[in-house]
Amino acid sequence: MKDWFDTLESREQGFVIVGAAAVVIAICYVLVWLPLDKSQRTMAENVATWERSLAELRPLRGLAPATAGNQQSPGAMSQQTPVVIVDQSLRARTLDSALKRSQPTTSNGIRVEFEDVAFDDLVLWLGDLSNQYGMQVASGSFSTTGRAGPGRVNATLTLERAP
């Protein structure tokens, strides 16, 4: 290659040198500068996103200790029997029409059977029982209903509350 370069006229050698320099600069730009620039922009966007998230969460920091101090343990919230708790909470969620049967199993437990109940509503009701009364599902079974649309189930659940 050196022999070829030496055979060129001085004007052609200048063009080749300028062209080679332009190619080296273009390669450095494409292989080094662009990836670094893209990474820097991505990191800057991530930092901005995290800063916005922190700014949105700062007002909530003051709320956490206030609400945590006011909360009672689920067991202390209600000394009612599970039968009363289930009845009241089902009425509050308007699920009492889907209740087929309920019977106490222990002093802190109850077995409930639902027919053709919306699964989403049932899960929300179970969340209410857990959050407000400390009642958990000890066992359960679900089956699809033959006559209703999607999202409707028959369910048998055994609920228990810690003494």
C-alpha positions as CSV (number, residue, x, y, z in Angstrom):
1,M,0.0,0.0,0.0
2,K,2.9,2.3,0.7
3,D,4.3,1.7,-2.8
4,W,0.9,2.6,-4.3
5,F,0.8,5.8,-2.1
6,D,4.3,6.8,-3.2
7,T,3.4,6.4,-6.9
8,L,0.6,9.0,-6.5
9,E,1.2,12.6,-7.4
10,S,1.5,15.0,-4.4
11,R,-2.0,16.4,-5.2
12,E,-3.5,12.9,-5.2
13,Q,-1.7,12.0,-2.0
14,G,-3.3,15.1,-0.3
15,F,-6.7,13.9,-1.4
16,V,-6.0,10.4,-0.1
17,I,-4.8,11.8,3.3
18,V,-7.8,14.1,3.6
19,G,-10.2,11.2,2.6
20,A,-8.5,8.8,5.1
21,A,-8.8,11.4,7.8
22,A,-12.5,11.9,7.0
23,V,-13.1,8.2,7.1
24,V,-11.3,7.8,10.5
25,I,-13.3,10.7,11.9
26,A,-16.5,9.3,10.6
27,I,-15.7,5.8,12.1
28,C,-14.8,7.4,15.5
29,Y,-18.1,9.4,15.4
30,V,-20.2,6.4,14.6
31,L,-18.5,3.8,16.7
32,V,-17.5,5.9,19.8
33,W,-19.4,9.2,20.0
34,L,-22.9,8.2,19.0
35,P,-23.2,5.3,21.5
36,L,-21.8,7.5,24.3
37,D,-24.1,10.3,23.4
38,K,-27.1,8.0,23.3
39,S,-26.2,6.5,26.7
40,Q,-25.8,9.9,28.2
41,R,-29.2,11.0,27.0
42,T,-30.8,7.9,28.2
43,M,-29.3,8.3,31.7
44,A,-30.3,12.0,31.8
45,E,-33.9,11.0,30.9
46,N,-33.8,8.3,33.7
47,V,-32.5,10.8,36.2
48,A,-35.3,13.2,35.3
49,T,-37.9,10.5,35.6
50,W,-36.6,9.5,39.0
51,E,-36.5,13.1,40.2
52,R,-40.1,13.6,39.1
53,S,-41.1,10.5,40.9
54,L,-39.4,11.6,44.1
55,A,-41.0,15.0,43.9
56,E,-44.4,13.3,43.6
57,L,-43.7,11.0,46.6
58,R,-42.3,13.7,48.9
59,P,-45.7,15.0,50.0
60,L,-46.8,11.4,50.8
61,R,-43.9,11.0,53.2
62,G,-45.6,13.1,55.8
63,L,-48.8,11.0,55.5
64,A,-47.3,7.6,56.3
65,P,-46.5,8.2,60.0
66,A,-49.9,9.9,60.6
67,T,-51.9,7.0,59.2
68,A,-49.7,4.3,60.6
69,G,-50.2,5.8,64.1
70,N,-54.0,5.9,63.7
71,Q,-54.4,2.3,62.5
72,Q,-55.5,-0.4,64.8
73,S,-54.6,-4.0,64.5
74,P,-57.2,-5.9,62.5
75,G,-58.2,-8.0,65.5
76,A,-58.8,-4.9,67.6
77,M,-61.0,-3.4,64.9
78,S,-63.9,-5.7,65.6
79,Q,-64.8,-8.1,68.2
80,Q,-67.8,-9.2,66.2
81,T,-68.4,-12.8,65.3
82,P,-67.4,-13.9,61.8
83,V,-71.0,-14.4,60.9
84,V,-71.8,-10.8,61.6
85,I,-68.7,-9.5,59.9
86,V,-69.4,-11.6,56.7
87,D,-73.1,-10.5,56.6
88,Q,-72.2,-6.8,57.0
89,S,-69.4,-6.8,54.6
90,L,-71.4,-8.7,52.0
91,R,-74.2,-6.2,52.2
92,A,-71.7,-3.3,51.9
93,R,-70.3,-4.9,48.7
94,T,-73.8,-5.9,47.5
95,L,-72.7,-9.5,47.2
96,D,-75.3,-10.9,49.6
97,S,-77.6,-11.9,46.8
98,A,-74.9,-14.4,45.5
99,L,-74.4,-15.9,49.0
100,K,-75.9,-19.4,49.0
101,R,-75.0,-20.6,52.5
102,S,-72.8,-19.6,55.4
103,Q,-72.0,-21.6,58.5
104,P,-69.6,-21.0,61.4
105,T,-66.8,-23.5,61.6
106,T,-65.1,-22.3,64.8
107,S,-65.5,-19.3,67.0
108,N,-63.1,-17.4,64.6
109,G,-64.0,-19.1,61.4
110,I,-66.8,-19.4,58.9
111,R,-67.5,-21.3,55.7
112,V,-69.3,-19.4,52.9
113,E,-70.7,-20.6,49.6
114,F,-71.4,-18.4,46.6
115,E,-73.3,-19.1,43.5
116,D,-72.9,-17.1,40.3
117,V,-70.8,-14.4,41.8
118,A,-68.5,-12.0,39.9
119,F,-64.9,-13.1,40.6
120,D,-63.5,-9.5,40.7
121,D,-66.1,-8.4,43.3
122,L,-65.4,-11.5,45.4
123,V,-61.6,-10.8,45.4
124,L,-62.3,-7.2,46.4
125,W,-64.6,-8.4,49.3
126,L,-61.8,-10.8,50.4
127,G,-59.4,-7.8,50.5
128,D,-61.9,-5.9,52.6
129,L,-62.1,-8.8,55.1
130,S,-58.3,-9.0,55.3
131,N,-57.7,-5.3,55.7
132,Q,-60.5,-4.4,58.0
133,Y,-61.1,-7.5,60.1
134,G,-57.9,-9.6,59.7
135,M,-59.8,-12.5,58.2
136,Q,-57.9,-14.7,55.8
137,V,-58.9,-17.5,53.4
138,A,-57.9,-20.8,55.0
139,S,-59.2,-22.9,52.1
140,G,-61.3,-22.4,49.0
141,S,-62.5,-23.8,45.8
142,F,-63.8,-22.2,42.6
143,S,-65.6,-23.5,39.6
144,T,-67.1,-21.8,36.6
145,T,-70.8,-21.4,36.3
146,G,-72.6,-23.0,33.4
147,R,-75.3,-20.4,32.8
148,A,-73.5,-17.1,33.5
149,G,-71.1,-15.1,31.4
150,P,-67.3,-14.9,31.8
151,G,-65.9,-13.7,35.1
152,R,-68.6,-15.4,37.1
153,V,-67.8,-18.3,39.4
154,N,-69.2,-20.6,42.1
155,A,-67.0,-20.5,45.2
156,T,-66.7,-22.2,48.6
157,L,-64.4,-20.4,51.0
158,T,-63.4,-21.1,54.6
159,L,-62.4,-17.9,56.3
160,E,-60.6,-17.6,59.6
161,R,-59.5,-14.8,61.9
162,A,-56.5,-15.0,64.2
163,P,-57.8,-15.1,67.8
